[in-house]
Amino acid sequence: MASPLKRLLIGRPLKSSEAGDQKLTKLKALAVLSSDALSSIAYGTEQILIVLVAVSSAAMWYSIPIALFVLLLLFALCLSYRQIIYSYPHGGGAYVVSRENLGKNAGLIAGGSLLVDYMLTVAVSVSSGTDAIVSAIPSLYPFAVPIGVLLVIFVTIINLRGVTESASILAVPVYLFVFSIVILIFTGLFKIATGADATHETASIGSSVEGVTIFLLLRAFASGSASLTGIEAISNAVPLFKKPQAKNAARTLTIMASLLGFFFFGITLLAFFYGTVPELKSTVLSQITENVFGRNFMFYFIQAITAIILVLAANTGFSAFPMLAYNLAKDKYMPRMYLARGDRLGYSNGIMTLAVGSILLIILFKGKTELLVPLYSVGVFIPFTLSQSGMIIKWLRERPAGWKRKLSANLLGAFISFTVLVVLFLTRLESVWPVFIIMPVMIFVFHRTKNHYERLGPQLRIDDTVDLPDFKGNAVIVAVSDTTKVVEGALKYAKSIGDTVIAVHVSIDRNEGKEFVDRWNRIHPEVRIAHLYSTYRSISDPLIKFIDTAEQKARQDNYTLTVLIPQFIPRKGWQNVLHNQTSLLIRTKLLFKKNVVVATFPYHLKE
């Protein structure tokens, strides 16, 4: 059942030689890797306004200068990540930059932060998409979490089909979204400029508002900077581009940053002129769209395409997370399974890990975007700050041509990123405190994983000092439940490989056990039967104790010990649930025995 369903959902397997066809053009890469950043306009301005209107709706005018500072940070980050792309064209982004210039632990902090942030990317994007759906259809509000989970599963399936196919699917909604937001901003500004729409701003720019402090403005700025999350994704995924990879990646980053800056500032201006205040069941973008177009076709079209792009923005995480996990696994800080490509040449283990983590976050935070965004922002501004600082060290150490200009961009980016990070910790501690638990745990796990791989190599490597003993023979224990064809076949095999063969039977009823032993001795008098009685009705425990005793004896006599477990295999896979899985439990326990070889004798049923 599983195989046909898998083929239906993700398609036929691709040959390794087809990997070159899985590279992205600039247009497709923009759809895959910038959807997160571009879609953040749906909640970036809203996060600023949530902070400001807590004081007074008159404070909304401060969103304009705050937006300008966000654009300044965007400009600095764009310059910096272009430099990172050209300096580290093999991908890895903040992790590689921090590791090579600030040390291993700094790299692991950056890498760990981004891994968590990509999970949050998916959770925030899907939750925001769900919010947009609920804004258009309020009756769906109670079902927000199940809708979010289903949407994550949908995006996961798209990504399992391969990067180029997911890019082809994403391209249409992403460019429809870009087109619709451009129309929205120009139409709204035109109506305001010509007086076709009366503006509703609560206070003019420059008005004095009681209660507004520098601390409040910094908090609003830090919240609005959430719009910049996702800008680093291109630097992590440079290997996904067609050649010349670095050049194409840098150009895609510039296009993305330009669109993001225009969208963010345009939406902020419209929110101010229309006096849009955040509401529980209606997003700021939804209210602006209604003000500009009314509840007509364009309103529902923009709501629908925004919901789609917010959901598909999760694709940025699905593209960048597996690549980052690959780089960490290559350095032995994560399991080797993240190095393996799946049927469609994508790093499917990374994709599945990201999906599970994102679903857990949506359920844990009940799909509340406002609860996820602060943690989301911290997760990306930590690597922002570290990558900028790493590039500063690089320029000071290498001093290539034009290094002072490059250094200036990184200094500006590092200063603003660090400021945002400090403000987030000071103002949103109640939301971001999990970082202080998650990051030390992740760094510990990274190092333990690395230590395991470093210790594993010498133990497996063959050299002249290895002295393996010469065994005198092989003793085989056959676990039997009854006298059947399965056991008959297992005994024949055991005799072919063993110098000594012993059958073991565990019974939970003494009378039935006695009957079994009598029957065994009639059918197989040549094979010794060890009968064990289980007082507590456990099959595995008495058998394991017997094997422990046999293992000690075999070691004394310089014999190998093999435990052979007969097992019949039903013709249909689903029929396994109709039979107990005692053999699986026994095999699992025996795998931890150092001097025991575990083998299975399969008997395939024909009907």
C-alpha positions as CSV (number, residue, x, y, z in Angstrom):
1,M,0.0,0.0,0.0
2,A,2.7,2.4,1.0
3,S,4.8,2.3,-2.2
4,P,1.9,3.1,-4.7
5,L,0.8,5.9,-2.4
6,K,4.3,7.3,-2.2
7,R,4.6,7.2,-6.0
8,L,1.3,9.0,-6.3
9,L,2.3,11.7,-3.9
10,I,5.9,12.4,-4.7
11,G,6.4,10.9,-8.2
12,R,8.8,8.4,-9.7
13,P,12.4,8.2,-8.3
14,L,15.0,10.3,-10.1
15,K,18.4,9.0,-11.2
16,S,21.5,10.5,-9.6
17,S,22.6,11.6,-13.1
18,E,19.5,13.9,-13.2
19,A,20.8,16.0,-10.3
20,G,21.9,18.8,-12.7
21,D,18.3,19.2,-13.8
22,Q,17.3,20.0,-10.3
23,K,19.1,23.4,-10.3
24,L,17.1,26.7,-10.1
25,T,17.0,29.6,-12.5
26,K,16.8,33.1,-11.0
27,L,13.0,33.3,-11.6
28,K,12.3,29.9,-10.0
29,A,14.8,30.6,-7.1
30,L,13.0,33.9,-6.4
31,A,9.7,32.0,-6.1
32,V,11.2,29.3,-3.8
33,L,13.6,31.3,-1.6
34,S,12.0,34.7,-1.3
35,S,8.4,33.7,-0.6
36,D,9.1,33.9,3.1
37,A,10.6,37.4,3.0
38,L,8.0,38.8,0.6
39,S,5.1,37.3,2.5
40,S,6.3,38.9,5.7
41,I,4.6,42.1,4.7
42,A,1.4,40.4,5.7
43,Y,2.4,40.7,9.4
44,G,5.5,43.0,9.5
45,T,3.7,46.3,9.6
46,E,1.0,44.8,11.8
47,Q,3.7,43.9,14.4
48,I,4.8,47.6,14.5
49,L,1.2,48.8,14.9
50,I,0.4,46.3,17.7
51,V,3.2,47.9,19.8
52,L,2.3,51.5,19.0
53,V,-1.5,51.4,19.4
54,A,-1.0,49.9,22.9
55,V,-0.2,53.5,23.8
56,S,-2.6,55.3,21.6
57,S,-3.9,55.2,18.0
58,A,-2.3,58.7,17.6
59,A,1.1,57.0,17.9
60,M,0.6,55.3,14.5
61,W,2.5,58.0,12.7
62,Y,5.7,56.7,14.3
63,S,5.4,53.6,12.0
64,I,6.7,55.7,9.1
65,P,10.1,56.6,10.6
66,I,10.4,53.1,12.1
67,A,9.7,51.6,8.6
68,L,12.6,53.8,7.2
69,F,15.0,52.4,9.8
70,V,13.8,48.8,8.9
71,L,14.6,49.7,5.3
72,L,18.1,50.9,6.4
73,L,18.7,47.5,8.1
74,L,17.4,45.7,5.0
75,F,19.9,47.6,2.8
76,A,22.8,46.7,5.1
77,L,21.8,43.1,5.3
78,C,21.4,42.8,1.5
79,L,24.9,44.2,1.0
80,S,26.3,41.9,3.6
81,Y,24.7,38.7,2.3
82,R,25.8,39.5,-1.2
83,Q,29.3,39.5,0.2
84,I,28.7,36.2,2.0
85,I,27.4,34.6,-1.2
86,Y,30.5,35.6,-3.2
87,S,32.9,34.7,-0.3
88,Y,31.2,31.3,0.5
89,P,29.6,30.1,-2.7
90,H,29.2,26.6,-1.4
91,G,26.4,27.6,0.9
92,G,26.0,27.4,4.6
93,G,25.4,31.1,5.1
94,A,25.7,32.3,8.7
95,Y,26.8,28.9,10.0
96,V,29.8,28.7,7.7
97,V,30.7,32.4,8.1
98,S,30.5,32.2,11.9
99,R,32.4,28.9,12.2
100,E,35.3,30.0,10.0
101,N,35.7,33.5,11.5
102,L,34.4,33.3,15.1
103,G,35.0,29.7,16.0
104,K,33.1,26.4,16.2
105,N,30.7,27.4,19.0
106,A,29.7,30.6,17.3
107,G,29.0,28.6,14.1
108,L,26.9,26.1,16.1
109,I,24.9,28.9,17.7
110,A,24.2,30.4,14.3
111,G,23.4,27.0,12.8
112,G,21.2,25.9,15.7
113,S,19.4,29.3,15.7
114,L,18.6,28.9,12.0
115,L,17.4,25.3,12.3
116,V,14.9,26.4,14.9
117,D,14.1,29.6,13.0
118,Y,13.3,27.6,9.8
119,M,10.8,25.5,11.9
120,L,9.4,28.8,13.1
121,T,9.4,30.1,9.5
122,V,7.0,27.3,8.5
123,A,4.9,27.7,11.7
124,V,4.6,31.5,11.3
125,S,4.0,31.4,7.6
126,V,1.3,28.7,7.9
127,S,-0.3,30.4,10.9
128,S,-0.4,33.7,9.0
129,G,-1.9,32.0,6.0
130,T,-4.5,30.5,8.3
131,D,-5.2,34.0,9.7
132,A,-5.8,35.3,6.2
133,I,-8.2,32.5,5.5
134,V,-10.0,33.1,8.8
135,S,-10.2,36.8,8.0
136,A,-12.1,36.1,4.8
137,I,-14.2,33.3,6.3
138,P,-14.6,34.0,10.1
139,S,-16.6,30.8,10.7
140,L,-13.4,28.9,10.3
141,Y,-11.8,30.6,13.3
142,P,-12.2,27.6,15.7
143,F,-10.5,25.3,13.2
144,A,-7.3,27.3,12.8
145,V,-4.9,24.8,14.3
146,P,-6.2,21.7,12.3
147,I,-6.1,23.9,9.1
148,G,-2.5,24.8,9.8
149,V,-1.4,21.2,10.4
150,L,-3.0,20.1,7.1
151,L,-1.3,23.0,5.2
152,V,2.1,22.0,6.6
153,I,1.5,18.4,5.3
154,F,0.5,19.8,1.9
155,V,3.7,21.9,1.6
156,T,5.8,19.0,2.8
157,I,4.4,16.8,0.0
158,I,5.2,19.5,-2.6
159,N,8.8,19.7,-1.3
160,L,9.3,15.9,-1.3
161,R,8.6,16.0,-5.1
162,G,11.9,17.9,-5.6
163,V,13.1,21.4,-5.7
164,T,12.4,22.2,-9.4
165,E,8.9,20.8,-9.3
166,S,8.1,22.7,-6.1
167,A,9.6,25.9,-7.7
168,S,7.3,25.4,-10.7
169,I,4.3,25.0,-8.4
170,L,5.3,28.1,-6.4
171,A,6.1,30.4,-9.3
172,V,2.5,31.2,-10.3
173,P,1.1,32.2,-6.8
174,V,4.3,34.1,-5.9
175,Y,4.2,36.2,-9.0
176,L,0.5,36.7,-8.7
177,F,1.1,37.9,-5.2
178,V,3.8,40.3,-6.3
179,F,1.5,41.6,-9.0
180,S,-1.5,42.0,-6.7
181,I,0.5,43.8,-4.0
182,V,1.9,46.2,-6.6
183,I,-1.6,47.0,-7.8
184,L,-2.8,47.4,-4.2
185,I,-0.1,49.9,-3.2
186,F,-0.3,52.0,-6.4
187,T,-4.1,52.1,-6.3
188,G,-4.2,53.0,-2.7
189,L,-1.6,55.7,-3.0
190,F,-3.3,57.1,-6.1
191,K,-6.7,57.3,-4.4
192,I,-5.2,59.1,-1.4
193,A,-3.1,61.5,-3.6
194,T,-6.1,62.4,-5.7
195,G,-8.6,62.6,-2.8
196,A,-10.7,59.7,-4.1
197,D,-10.4,58.2,-0.7
198,A,-10.6,60.2,2.5
199,T,-7.7,59.5,4.8
200,H,-8.3,58.4,8.3
201,E,-4.9,58.9,10.0
202,T,-5.4,59.7,13.7
203,A,-2.5,62.1,14.0
204,S,-0.2,63.9,11.5
205,I,3.4,63.0,11.2
206,G,5.5,64.9,13.9
207,S,2.7,65.2,16.4
208,S,3.6,64.8,20.0
209,V,2.0,61.7,21.6
210,E,2.0,61.2,25.4
211,G,3.4,57.8,26.6
212,V,5.7,57.2,23.6
213,T,9.2,56.5,24.8
214,I,12.5,55.5,23.1
215,F,12.1,52.1,24.6
216,L,8.6,51.7,23.1
217,L,9.9,52.8,19.7
218,L,12.8,50.4,19.9
219,R,10.4,47.6,20.7
220,A,8.2,48.5,17.7
221,F,11.3,48.6,15.5
222,A,12.4,45.2,16.7
223,S,8.9,43.8,16.1
224,G,8.8,45.3,12.6
225,S,12.2,43.8,11.8
226,A,10.5,40.4,11.7
227,S,9.8,41.4,8.1
228,L,13.4,40.7,7.3
229,T,13.4,37.1,8.3
230,G,14.1,34.9,5.3
231,I,16.5,37.3,3.7
232,E,19.4,34.9,4.7
233,A,17.9,31.9,3.0
234,I,19.5,32.6,-0.4
235,S,23.0,32.6,1.1
236,N,22.3,29.1,2.6
237,A,21.1,27.7,-0.6
238,V,23.6,28.9,-3.2
239,P,24.3,25.3,-4.4
240,L,20.7,25.1,-5.6
241,F,21.3,27.7,-8.3
242,K,22.3,27.1,-11.9
243,K,25.8,28.2,-12.9
244,P,27.2,30.8,-12.3
245,Q,25.8,30.0,-8.9
246,A,27.1,32.9,-6.8
247,K,26.3,35.5,-9.5
248,N,22.7,34.2,-9.9
249,A,22.2,34.0,-6.1
250,A,23.4,37.6,-5.6
251,R,21.1,39.0,-8.3
252,T,18.2,37.0,-6.9
253,L,18.9,38.5,-3.4
254,T,19.0,42.0,-4.8
255,I,15.6,41.6,-6.5
256,M,14.1,40.1,-3.4
257,A,15.4,42.9,-1.2
258,S,14.1,45.6,-3.6
259,L,10.6,44.0,-3.7
260,L,10.5,43.5,0.0
261,G,11.5,47.1,0.8
262,F,8.9,48.5,-1.6
263,F,6.1,46.3,-0.3
264,F,6.9,46.9,3.3
265,F,7.1,50.7,3.1
266,G,4.1,50.9,0.8
267,I,1.9,48.8,3.2
268,T,3.1,50.9,6.1
269,L,2.2,54.1,4.3
270,L,-1.3,52.8,3.5
271,A,-1.9,51.6,7.0
272,F,-1.0,55.1,8.3
273,F,-3.2,57.0,5.8
274,Y,-6.2,54.7,6.3
275,G,-5.7,54.7,10.1
276,T,-5.7,50.9,10.1
277,V,-5.7,49.4,13.6
278,P,-4.9,45.7,14.3
279,E,-7.9,43.6,15.0
280,L,-8.3,40.0,16.3
281,K,-10.2,38.5,13.4
282,S,-9.0,40.7,10.6
283,T,-5.4,41.3,9.6
284,V,-4.0,44.8,8.8
285,L,-3.4,43.8,5.2
286,S,-7.0,42.6,4.9
287,Q,-8.4,45.9,6.2
288,I,-6.2,47.9,3.9
289,T,-7.4,45.9,0.9
290,E,-11.0,46.4,1.9
291,N,-10.4,50.2,2.2
292,V,-8.8,50.4,-1.2
293,F,-11.1,48.1,-3.2
294,G,-14.1,47.4,-1.0
295,R,-15.4,43.8,-0.6
296,N,-15.3,43.0,-4.3
297,F,-13.4,40.6,-6.5
298,M,-10.0,42.2,-5.8
299,F,-10.5,42.0,-2.1
300,Y,-11.2,38.3,-2.2
301,F,-8.5,37.7,-4.8
302,I,-5.8,39.4,-2.7
303,Q,-7.0,37.6,0.5
304,A,-6.8,34.3,-1.3
305,I,-3.5,34.9,-3.0
306,T,-2.1,36.2,0.3
307,A,-3.2,33.1,2.2
308,I,-1.6,31.0,-0.5
309,I,1.7,32.8,-0.5
310,L,1.8,32.8,3.3
311,V,1.4,29.1,3.3
312,L,3.8,28.6,0.5
313,A,6.3,30.9,2.2
314,A,7.0,27.9,4.4
315,N,8.8,26.6,1.3
316,T,11.7,28.9,2.1
317,G,12.2,26.9,5.3
318,F,11.8,23.6,3.4
319,S,14.5,24.7,0.9
320,A,17.0,26.1,3.4
321,F,16.6,23.8,6.4
322,P,17.8,20.6,4.6
323,M,20.8,22.5,3.1
324,L,21.8,23.7,6.5
325,A,21.3,20.3,8.1
326,Y,23.5,18.9,5.3
327,N,26.3,21.3,6.1
328,L,26.1,20.5,9.9
329,A,25.9,16.7,9.1
330,K,29.0,17.1,6.8
331,D,30.9,18.5,9.8
332,K,29.5,15.6,11.9
333,Y,27.4,17.8,14.2
334,M,24.2,16.2,13.0
335,P,23.3,12.5,12.1
336,R,24.6,11.3,8.7
337,M,21.0,10.6,7.5
338,Y,20.8,14.3,6.7
339,L,23.5,13.8,4.0
340,A,21.3,11.3,2.1
341,R,19.2,12.3,-0.9
342,G,15.7,10.9,-1.3
343,D,13.9,9.5,-4.3
344,R,13.5,12.9,-5.9
345,L,17.1,14.0,-5.1
346,G,16.1,16.3,-2.3
347,Y,17.3,15.9,1.3
348,S,14.1,14.3,2.4
349,N,15.1,13.5,5.9
350,G,15.7,17.2,6.6
351,I,12.3,18.0,5.0
352,M,10.5,15.5,7.2
353,T,12.3,16.7,10.4
354,L,11.2,20.3,9.6
355,A,7.6,19.2,9.0
356,V,7.3,17.4,12.3
357,G,8.9,20.3,14.2
358,S,6.7,22.9,12.6
359,I,3.5,20.9,13.3
360,L,4.5,20.6,17.0
361,L,5.1,24.4,17.1
362,I,1.7,25.1,15.6
363,I,0.0,22.9,18.1
364,L,2.0,24.1,21.1
365,F,1.4,27.8,20.3
366,K,-2.2,27.1,19.1
367,G,-1.4,28.8,15.7
368,K,-1.1,32.2,17.3
369,T,1.2,34.3,15.0
370,E,1.8,37.0,17.6
371,L,3.2,34.4,20.0
372,L,5.5,32.9,17.4
373,V,6.9,36.1,15.8
374,P,9.1,37.2,18.8
375,L,10.8,33.8,19.0
376,Y,11.0,33.8,15.2
377,S,12.8,37.2,15.2
378,V,15.3,36.2,17.8
379,G,16.1,33.0,15.9
380,V,17.1,34.9,12.9
381,F,18.7,38.0,14.5
382,I,21.2,35.8,16.3
383,P,22.7,34.5,13.1
384,F,22.3,38.0,11.5
385,T,24.5,39.4,14.2
386,L,27.0,36.5,14.2
387,S,27.3,36.5,10.4
388,Q,27.9,40.3,10.2
389,S,30.5,40.0,13.0
390,G,32.2,37.1,11.2
391,M,32.5,39.1,8.0
392,I,34.0,42.0,10.0
393,I,36.7,39.7,11.3
394,K,37.2,38.3,7.8
395,W,37.8,41.7,6.2
396,L,40.1,42.9,9.1
397,R,42.2,39.7,8.7
398,E,42.3,39.4,4.9
399,R,42.0,43.1,3.8
400,P,41.2,42.5,0.1
401,A,40.7,45.3,-2.4
402,G,37.8,47.5,-1.3
403,W,37.7,45.9,2.1
404,K,36.9,49.2,3.9
405,R,33.7,49.7,2.0
406,K,32.7,46.1,2.7
407,L,33.6,46.4,6.3
408,S,31.4,49.5,6.6
409,A,28.3,47.6,5.4
410,N,29.0,44.8,7.9
411,L,29.6,47.2,10.8
412,L,26.3,48.9,10.1
413,G,24.5,45.5,9.8
414,A,26.1,44.1,12.9
415,F,25.3,47.2,15.0
416,I,21.6,47.3,14.0
417,S,21.2,43.6,14.2
418,F,22.7,43.5,17.7
419,T,20.5,46.4,18.8
420,V,17.4,44.6,17.6
421,L,18.5,41.5,19.4
422,V,19.1,43.3,22.7
423,V,15.7,45.1,22.4
424,L,14.0,41.8,21.7
425,F,15.5,40.2,24.8
426,L,14.7,43.2,27.0
427,T,11.2,43.8,25.8
428,R,9.9,40.4,24.9
429,L,11.6,38.2,27.5
430,E,8.2,36.6,28.3
431,S,8.1,35.3,24.7
432,V,11.7,34.6,23.9
433,W,12.9,32.9,27.1
434,P,12.8,29.4,25.5
435,V,16.0,30.5,23.5
436,F,18.0,30.2,26.8
437,I,17.0,26.6,27.1
438,I,16.9,25.5,23.5
439,M,20.3,26.8,22.4
440,P,22.4,25.2,25.2
441,V,20.6,21.9,24.6
442,M,21.3,22.1,20.9
443,I,24.9,23.0,21.3
444,F,25.3,20.1,23.8
445,V,23.7,17.7,21.3
446,F,25.9,18.9,18.4
447,H,29.0,18.3,20.4
448,R,27.9,14.9,21.6
449,T,27.1,13.9,18.0
450,K,30.5,15.1,16.9
451,N,32.2,13.2,19.7
452,H,30.4,10.0,18.8
453,Y,31.5,10.1,15.2
454,E,35.1,10.9,16.2
455,R,35.2,7.9,18.6
456,L,33.5,5.6,16.1
457,G,36.1,5.8,13.4
458,P,39.1,4.4,15.3
459,Q,36.9,1.6,16.6
460,L,35.9,0.5,13.1
461,R,39.2,1.1,11.3
462,I,41.3,-2.0,10.5
463,D,45.0,-1.7,11.4
464,D,47.9,-4.0,12.4
465,T,47.0,-3.9,16.1
466,V,43.6,-5.7,15.6
467,D,43.7,-9.2,17.1
468,L,40.5,-11.0,16.4
469,P,40.2,-14.5,18.1
470,D,39.9,-17.7,16.1
471,F,36.6,-19.3,17.2
472,K,36.4,-23.1,17.6
473,G,32.8,-23.3,16.5
474,N,29.3,-21.8,16.4
475,A,26.5,-22.6,18.8
476,V,23.0,-21.8,17.5
477,I,20.0,-21.2,19.7
478,V,16.7,-21.5,17.8
479,A,13.7,-19.8,19.5
480,V,10.6,-21.9,18.8
481,S,7.0,-21.4,19.6
482,D,5.6,-24.6,18.1
483,T,6.4,-27.4,15.7
484,T,5.6,-25.8,12.4
485,K,7.0,-25.5,8.8
486,V,8.7,-22.3,9.9
487,V,10.6,-24.0,12.7
488,E,11.4,-27.0,10.5
489,G,13.1,-24.7,8.0
490,A,14.9,-22.8,10.7
491,L,16.3,-26.0,12.2
492,K,17.7,-27.1,8.8
493,Y,19.4,-23.8,8.4
494,A,20.7,-23.8,12.0
495,K,22.3,-27.3,11.4
496,S,24.0,-26.0,8.3
497,I,25.8,-23.2,10.1
498,G,26.1,-24.5,13.7
499,D,28.3,-27.1,15.4
500,T,25.8,-27.2,18.3
501,V,22.1,-26.5,17.9
502,I,19.7,-26.0,20.8
503,A,16.0,-25.2,20.6
504,V,14.4,-23.0,23.3
505,H,10.7,-22.9,24.1
506,V,9.0,-20.6,26.7
507,S,5.6,-21.6,28.0
508,I,3.2,-19.8,30.3
509,D,1.3,-23.0,31.2
510,R,3.1,-26.0,32.6
511,N,0.8,-28.6,31.2
512,E,0.9,-27.1,27.7
513,G,4.7,-26.9,28.0
514,K,5.0,-30.6,29.0
515,E,2.9,-31.5,26.0
516,F,5.1,-29.4,23.7
517,V,8.3,-31.1,25.0
518,D,6.8,-34.6,24.4
519,R,5.7,-33.6,20.9
520,W,9.1,-32.1,20.1
521,N,11.1,-35.1,21.3
522,R,9.0,-37.3,19.0
523,I,9.5,-35.0,15.9
524,H,13.0,-33.7,16.5
525,P,14.8,-36.2,18.8
526,E,18.2,-35.1,17.3
527,V,17.8,-31.5,18.6
528,R,18.0,-30.7,22.3
529,I,15.0,-28.7,23.6
530,A,15.4,-26.3,26.5
531,H,12.0,-25.7,28.1
532,L,11.5,-22.5,30.1
533,Y,8.5,-21.7,32.2
534,S,7.5,-18.0,32.5
535,T,5.9,-17.2,35.9
536,Y,5.0,-13.7,34.8
537,R,3.7,-14.6,31.3
538,S,6.7,-12.9,29.6
539,I,8.2,-14.7,26.6
540,S,11.2,-12.4,26.1
541,D,12.6,-12.2,29.7
542,P,13.2,-15.9,30.4
543,L,14.6,-16.3,26.8
544,I,17.0,-13.4,27.3
545,K,18.2,-14.8,30.7
546,F,18.8,-18.2,29.0
547,I,20.8,-16.5,26.2
548,D,22.9,-14.6,28.7
549,T,23.9,-17.9,30.4
550,A,24.6,-19.6,27.0
551,E,26.7,-16.5,26.0
552,Q,28.9,-16.9,29.0
553,K,29.4,-20.6,28.3
554,A,30.2,-19.9,24.6
555,R,32.7,-17.3,25.5
556,Q,34.5,-19.7,27.9
557,D,34.7,-22.4,25.2
558,N,35.7,-19.8,22.5
559,Y,32.5,-20.4,20.5
560,T,30.4,-17.8,18.7
561,L,26.7,-17.7,19.7
562,T,24.0,-17.2,17.1
563,V,20.3,-16.7,18.1
564,L,18.0,-17.7,15.2
565,I,14.5,-16.4,15.3
566,P,12.0,-18.1,12.9
567,Q,9.3,-15.8,11.6
568,F,6.6,-16.2,9.0
569,I,5.9,-13.3,6.6
570,P,2.3,-12.7,5.5
571,R,1.7,-12.2,1.8
572,K,-0.1,-8.9,2.5
573,G,1.7,-6.3,4.5
574,W,-1.3,-5.2,6.5
575,Q,-1.8,-8.8,7.8
576,N,1.1,-8.2,10.1
577,V,-1.2,-6.4,12.5
578,L,-3.1,-9.6,13.0
579,H,-0.1,-11.4,14.5
580,N,1.9,-10.6,17.7
581,Q,5.3,-9.0,17.2
582,T,7.2,-10.9,20.0
583,S,10.0,-11.7,17.6
584,L,10.6,-8.0,16.9
585,L,10.8,-7.3,20.7
586,I,13.3,-10.1,21.2
587,R,15.5,-9.0,18.3
588,T,15.5,-5.4,19.6
589,K,16.7,-6.6,23.0
590,L,19.3,-8.9,21.6
591,L,20.9,-6.2,19.5
592,F,22.3,-4.7,22.6
593,K,24.1,-8.0,23.5
594,K,27.8,-7.6,22.7
595,N,28.7,-11.2,21.9
596,V,25.5,-12.5,20.3
597,V,24.8,-12.7,16.6
598,V,21.1,-12.2,15.9
599,A,19.5,-13.7,12.7
600,T,16.0,-14.1,11.4
601,F,14.8,-17.1,9.3
602,P,11.9,-15.8,7.2
603,Y,9.2,-18.1,5.9
604,H,7.0,-16.4,3.3
605,L,3.3,-17.5,3.2
606,K,1.9,-18.2,-0.3
607,E,-1.7,-17.3,0.4
